[in-house]
């Protein structure tokens, strides 16, 4: 299995009304989170813990809400708050 990230419940739902330049930065940060999770959970598929809580990250003046699901080797981006 390979680590990845995705918008949940859907890209359309999470990214609605977010400007393209903000989304570009969000996707770069999501890729960084995937690399970090892959290092932290070397064999995520066999992880037995409860997982991590939702976290928030300041991105280009806005916020990115995400959580990590080690057993699925997945970073879930679930909410964006674009800059005003």
QUIPELIN-V80004 format. One record per helix or strand of 3 or more residues. SS is the DSSP state (h for helix, s for strand). FROM is the first residue (numbers start at 1). TO is the last residue. Records with the same first field share a line. If there is no record, write none. Layout:
SS->FROM-TO / FROM-TO
This chain:
s->4-7 / 55-59 / 62-69 / 74-81
h->11-15 / 20-40 / 44-46 / 70-72
